[in-house]
Amino acid sequence: MSLTNTPDPEARAKVVKQDLDSVLHPIVQHRALEKAQLVITGGQGSTIVDADGTTYLDAMAGLWCVNIGYGRTELAQVAAEQMQQIAYYPHTAMNLPAAQLGEQINGLMGGGYHTYFVNSGSEANEAGFKIARQYAKHEFPGQFRFKTISRHYAYHGTTLATLAAGGMGDRKVKFEPYAGEFSHVVAPTCYRCPLGLTYPSCEVACAKAFEAAILAEGPNTVAEVIVEPIMSGVGIAVPPDEYHPMVEAICRKYDVLLHVDEVINGFGRTGKMFGHQHYGISPDIMAVAKGIVSAYLPIAATVVKNRVFESFLGEVAEEKQVMQVNTYGGHPVSAAVAVRNIEIMLEEKLPQRAAEMGAYLMAGLKERLWKHGVCGDVRGKGLLIGVELVTDRDSKVQLPSALVQGVVNFCRSNGVIVGRSGGGVRHSNTITFSPPLVITRSECDTLIDVMDKALSMTVATMAGKA
Ligand SMILES: Cc1ncc(COP(=O)(O)O)c(C=O)c1O
């Protein structure tokens, strides 16, 4: 049996039963899935199709990842050709597509980088932690630099170490305790400044917090700092322009590596190829995933500056090589598809398009949503945008969770998939948009329209309850 885009209720019902009987899904409650499911059978551009024939504008590009959009069948051709040539051999040897992809990434960074391939964003960050530790062992003998300093409300992945590095309590709490190699400073969530300050009189105290943390931990114990250029999961936190250069300067002062998480920001999402390029900083370690292959196959990478790479060079007997391996790293088929994905991005100037379409979408959201008192803030860069919902603009009290979820549900029942931030009571009241970079103006108009109606509905619901 196969599912096509022709509605087939019977076939769909079979899949739902098969799934509910035997599959354990990530992060969604199965009781909710029993009531409503998506069974996706197709997609084109920014649109996905359910087996019941319903189409949706996917304003989240799956999980912030299908950057070049759905339905690029030429990538199937690329994968098939590579599979026929050689499907797999471990990356202790070399292969053409992974070599090409490494060269491509190095070029996008302006040179001076080497790339270590893995399979997911979590692994890319985890490999980054390990590379930072091993680098410290090589470069600072006699010191014990192993700690990573991160930020409250950060998300860096789902493994135990990346969860520990993350700062989202609601994602972490079920798996505690963690080992404690990760400490956290305040995040640059300016709309709700954790320090109760206001920009610019704050003098970007949240960036200075890294120096205080490094000193408190002891500089000789700190291997690296990890930041996402624009924090995504917590509701799109765009820091002040000085923030990242200040953090970078602190890292340089204490010989601490700067590890930048570009898993969502990277590959055009924010209107430049990489999010950190807005801020003129130079990562020592960079994690990429998602947009690197627009999720057509799994592949991710930890990209390291040559000064880090060189620390791993030596005679065989010195045992300075990267002391880890993963079976699928540098997978030729995924790499071949990633290479073509990036070529498509460059040919179609998708980062530039994200900047232009993002500006259009953000302007439209501001213009149409501001009349609703529940619209507290509209912020973002490129096609990474959030609308923070409040009970009223002056108090900034977060809109209750059920009403925020009501907006997500309303959008879905009106044909638009939107996201919602995490971050517990303090931060889970932002509706997020991270559509394919090929989204059209008319699709942006649809999104704005549906959000406008969703907020009207929310205001009416609140009035009814008052
Ligand atoms: C910023 C960031 N880093 C890392 C990850 C982990 O990536 P993955 O889910 O591919 O392991 C994510 C996932 O959404 C992310 O948003």
The ligand as a Tripos MOL2 file, in Angstrom:
@<TRIPOS>MOLECULE
LIG
   16    16     1     0     0
SMALL
NO_CHARGES

@<TRIPOS>ATOM
      1 C1         19.6490   25.7240   17.9320 C.3       1 LIG1
      2 C2         19.5710   24.2350   17.8520 C.ar      1 LIG1
      3 N1         20.6610   23.5060   18.0840 N.ar      1 LIG1
      4 C3         20.6560   22.1680   18.0190 C.ar      1 LIG1
      5 C4         19.5080   21.4880   17.7030 C.ar      1 LIG1
      6 C5         19.5050   19.9880   17.6490 C.3       1 LIG1
      7 O1         19.3940   19.5380   16.3340 O.3       1 LIG1
      8 P1         18.8500   18.0600   16.0350 P.3       1 LIG1
      9 O2         17.4090   18.0380   16.3660 O.co2     1 LIG1
     10 O3         19.1490   17.8840   14.5730 O.co2     1 LIG1
     11 O4         19.6390   17.1300   16.8670 O.co2     1 LIG1
     12 C6         18.3370   22.2020   17.4380 C.ar      1 LIG1
     13 C7         17.0900   21.5020   17.0870 C.2       1 LIG1
     14 O5         16.0640   22.0760   16.8360 O.2       1 LIG1
     15 C8         18.3630   23.6110   17.5320 C.ar      1 LIG1
     16 O6         17.2670   24.3320   17.3550 O.3       1 LIG1
@<TRIPOS>BOND
     1     1     2 1
     2     2     3 ar
     3     2    15 ar
     4     3     4 ar
     5     4     5 ar
     6     5     6 1
     7     5    12 ar
     8     6     7 1
     9     7     8 1
    10     8     9 2
    11     8    10 1
    12     8    11 1
    13    12    13 1
    14    12    15 ar
    15    13    14 2
    16    15    16 1
@<TRIPOS>SUBSTRUCTURE
     1 LIG1         1 GROUP 0 **** ****
